[in-house]
Amino acid sequence: MLQFGLRAHDFGQFPAEQLADVLHAFGPACIQLALAKAFPDTPKSGGFLSPGYARRVRRVFEARDICIAVLGCYINPVHPDEAERERQLQRFEEHLRYARDFGCAIVGTETGSLNPDCSYNAGTRDEAVFDTLCASVERLARAAERCGAIVGIEPVAWQHTLSTIEKTARLLERVDSPALGIIFDPVNLIPREGLGERSHADFIAEATDAFGGRIVAVHAKDYRMEEGKKTEGAAAGTGIFDFDALFSLLQARKPGIDVLLENTSPETAAAALAFAAKVAARTAPQPIPPRSAP
């Protein structure tokens, strides 16, 4: 059965105990926790983590039956300022070192752009930028191998360096490491102009054929099309995305994977989790009936 969770910072910034109580009310199995986004007064610079800090946070959530599925550490791995890129890579490596103390294997990031804030820049599509990304990801993957952790890379269409299914597959070929995985957000990978006549099922199948074996977690949200452009920010079940196609494939090829519902809020989380559970129930593989005695 798929494991459904929430993105912690969608519910505001609170101390760990208070945030855990807020989330526990919705009953998620797991969360994505980005420390700097979820906890107030978290230092922006590196060097503040320790095994003791990580274990304390882990215990707070485990006491509410919530596990930390992904540590979010969003950096710009192609930042145009090399000194700043180095600082961000070091911060990510620090998260890798302590991930296991949080009870978590995966540290996740998107792949940035030539703009410091990761916004759209046409030059991000240049091959030299992809080369920079590969160098950054290889460095992080080698660090993850030493730490027993996993680097989770999330592709995003249009604005980020890793913007297509093809580029995602190329990255995995270039960086050959068992410590490198993909956080699959199908809505993020859908082109800005939508899929046209293609079905969601075909698009999801293409992505999973290209890198399905390397998917380590899933982000789930919805979207709509307005004036020919994809608009995001919708909770699962409130847009046009085909969750039956996604969950059917996941249950066949990635049973039990963590599916983190994004773009929820205290007002929408309960409905989104209920929707996800309903779709998962109707798309679950049917048990094979026992053979009758001859």
QUIMO-V750283 format. One record per backbone hydrogen bond with DSSP energy under -1.0 kcal/mol. NH is the residue of the N-H (numbers start at 1). CO is the residue of the C=O. Records with the same first field share a line. If there is no record, write none. Layout:
# QUIMO-V750283
NH=CO ; CO
This chain:
# QUIMO-V750283
3=257
5=259
6=30
8=32
10=7
11=8
12=9
14=38
19=15
20=16
21=17
22=18
23=19
24=20
25=21
26=23
27=24
29=4
31=67
32=6
33=70
37=34
38=34
39=35
42=39
54=50
55=51
56=52
57=53
58=54
59=55
60=56
61=57
62=58
63=59
64=61
65=62
66=61
67=29
69=31
70=31
71=106
72=33
73=108
79=76
85=81
86=82
87=83
88=84
89=85
90=86
91=87
92=88
93=89
94=90
95=91
96=92
97=93
98=94
102=98
103=100
104=99
107=150
108=71
109=152
118=115
124=121
125=122
126=123
130=126
131=127
132=128
133=129
134=130
135=131
136=132
137=133
138=134
139=135
140=136
141=137
142=138
143=139
144=140
145=141
146=142
147=143
148=144
149=144
150=105
151=179
152=107
153=181
154=109
156=162
157=188
159=157
161=112
163=161
168=164
169=165
170=166
171=167
172=168
173=169
174=170
175=171
177=175
180=177
181=151
182=214
183=153
184=217
189=185
190=186
194=191
198=195
203=199
204=200
205=201
206=202
207=203
208=204
209=205
210=206
211=207
212=208
214=211
215=212
216=182
217=182
218=258
219=184
220=260
222=234
224=231
226=229
229=226
230=192
231=224
234=222
238=235
240=223
243=241
246=242
247=243
248=244
249=245
250=246
251=247
252=248
253=249
254=250
257=254
259=3
260=218
261=5
262=220
269=265
272=268
273=269
274=270
275=271
276=272
277=273
278=274
279=275
280=276
281=277
282=278
283=279
